[in-house]
Amino acid sequence: MSEGFASPAVRAPDFPDTLDWLHTAGRSLTLGDFRGKLLLLDFWTYG
């Protein structure tokens, strides 16, 4: 038996349809677009 870490099953909700994306050339993104990739989300706001 392997002595590694088990990958947890995480089911995140998809992004809302009303989300405004920056620098995507008008394309809406989904979590499925990033499946199998490392994704860094940077949350910030206008101040």
Backbone as CSV, one residue per row, in Angstrom:
resi,resn,N_x,N_y,N_z,CA_x,CA_y,CA_z,C_x,C_y,C_z
1,MET,0.840,-1.185,0.000,0.000,0.000,0.000,0.881,1.243,0.000
2,SER,0.497,2.279,-0.688,1.268,3.515,-0.800,1.166,4.353,0.476
3,GLU,2.271,4.972,0.849,2.313,5.823,2.046,2.248,7.304,1.665
4,GLY,1.477,7.679,0.684,1.374,9.074,0.251,0.110,9.725,0.770
5,PHE,-0.046,10.957,0.412,-1.249,11.693,0.791,-2.347,11.388,-0.213
6,ALA,-3.524,11.186,0.289,-4.674,10.974,-0.589,-5.178,12.323,-1.080
7,SER,-5.537,12.393,-2.319,-6.064,13.629,-2.884,-7.511,13.810,-2.426
8,PRO,-7.808,14.902,-1.728,-9.189,15.097,-1.262,-10.119,15.430,-2.423
9,ALA,-11.333,14.973,-2.329,-12.339,15.293,-3.340,-13.007,16.602,-2.928
10,VAL,-12.713,17.656,-3.662,-13.270,18.976,-3.369,-14.171,19.372,-4.523
11,ARG,-15.389,19.692,-4.207,-16.338,20.110,-5.240,-16.689,21.577,-5.012
12,ALA,-16.000,22.428,-5.715,-16.228,23.865,-5.603,-17.338,24.268,-6.572
13,PRO,-18.148,25.238,-6.188,-19.174,25.729,-7.123,-18.519,26.469,-8.286
14,ASP,-19.162,26.435,-9.437,-18.627,27.139,-10.594,-18.763,28.650,-10.392
15,PHE,-18.034,29.403,-11.180,-18.102,30.858,-11.097,-19.488,31.337,-11.540
16,PRO,-20.032,32.394,-10.929,-21.349,32.912,-11.341,-21.317,33.448,-12.777
17,ASP,-22.448,33.353,-13.461,-22.545,33.856,-14.844,-22.392,35.367,-14.915
18,THR,-22.674,36.061,-13.827,-22.638,37.524,-13.827,-21.259,38.079,-13.473
19,LEU,-20.268,37.226,-13.308,-18.930,37.653,-12.919,-18.261,38.407,-14.059
20,ASP,-17.671,39.548,-13.752,-16.932,40.329,-14.751,-15.464,39.931,-14.702
21,TRP,-14.936,39.458,-15.830,-13.551,39.019,-15.910,-12.684,40.125,-16.500
22,LEU,-11.478,40.255,-15.991,-10.499,41.203,-16.533,-9.449,40.440,-17.339
23,HIS,-9.022,41.026,-18.448,-7.921,40.488,-19.267,-8.205,39.086,-19.820
24,THR,-9.442,38.825,-20.207,-9.783,37.536,-20.817,-10.350,37.720,-22.225
25,ALA,-10.229,38.918,-22.775,-10.727,39.224,-24.122,-12.230,38.947,-24.240
26,GLY,-12.976,39.208,-23.162,-14.417,39.029,-23.181,-14.887,37.606,-22.955
27,ARG,-13.979,36.698,-22.749,-14.332,35.287,-22.551,-14.667,35.023,-21.091
28,SER,-15.761,34.339,-20.840,-16.115,33.908,-19.491,-15.402,32.598,-19.200
29,LEU,-14.884,32.461,-18.005,-14.133,31.268,-17.628,-14.948,30.396,-16.685
30,THR,-14.675,29.108,-16.688,-15.303,28.164,-15.765,-14.205,27.404,-15.034
31,LEU,-14.557,26.767,-13.935,-13.570,25.963,-13.220,-13.090,24.793,-14.075
32,GLY,-13.942,24.303,-14.943,-13.556,23.213,-15.836,-12.412,23.587,-16.768
33,ASP,-12.269,24.884,-17.077,-11.165,25.347,-17.915,-9.816,25.123,-17.239
34,PHE,-9.821,24.997,-15.924,-8.578,24.886,-15.165,-8.354,23.487,-14.592
35,ARG,-9.163,22.543,-14.976,-9.038,21.183,-14.436,-7.649,20.617,-14.732
36,GLY,-7.002,20.116,-13.684,-5.672,19.535,-13.829,-4.553,20.547,-13.830
37,LYS,-4.872,21.821,-13.588,-3.870,22.882,-13.582,-3.832,23.546,-12.212
38,LEU,-2.705,24.116,-11.889,-2.581,24.892,-10.659,-3.221,26.250,-10.901
39,LEU,-4.116,26.656,-10.016,-4.852,27.907,-10.189,-4.643,28.782,-8.970
40,LEU,-4.146,29.983,-9.181,-3.956,30.955,-8.111,-4.999,32.052,-8.298
41,LEU,-5.852,32.230,-7.309,-6.867,33.284,-7.349,-6.400,34.444,-6.484
42,ASP,-6.408,35.615,-7.049,-5.991,36.821,-6.334,-7.233,37.695,-6.178
43,PHE,-7.766,37.752,-4.958,-8.967,38.528,-4.681,-8.574,39.923,-4.229
44,TRP,-9.103,40.933,-4.879,-8.848,42.314,-4.492,-10.053,43.147,-4.886
45,THR,-10.073,44.373,-4.439,-11.205,45.251,-4.716,-10.696,46.648,-5.056
46,TYR,-11.536,47.384,-5.715,-11.204,48.792,-6.003,-11.387,49.584,-4.727
47,GLY,-10.513,50.529,-4.462,-10.621,51.251,-3.211,-10.570,52.698,-3.304
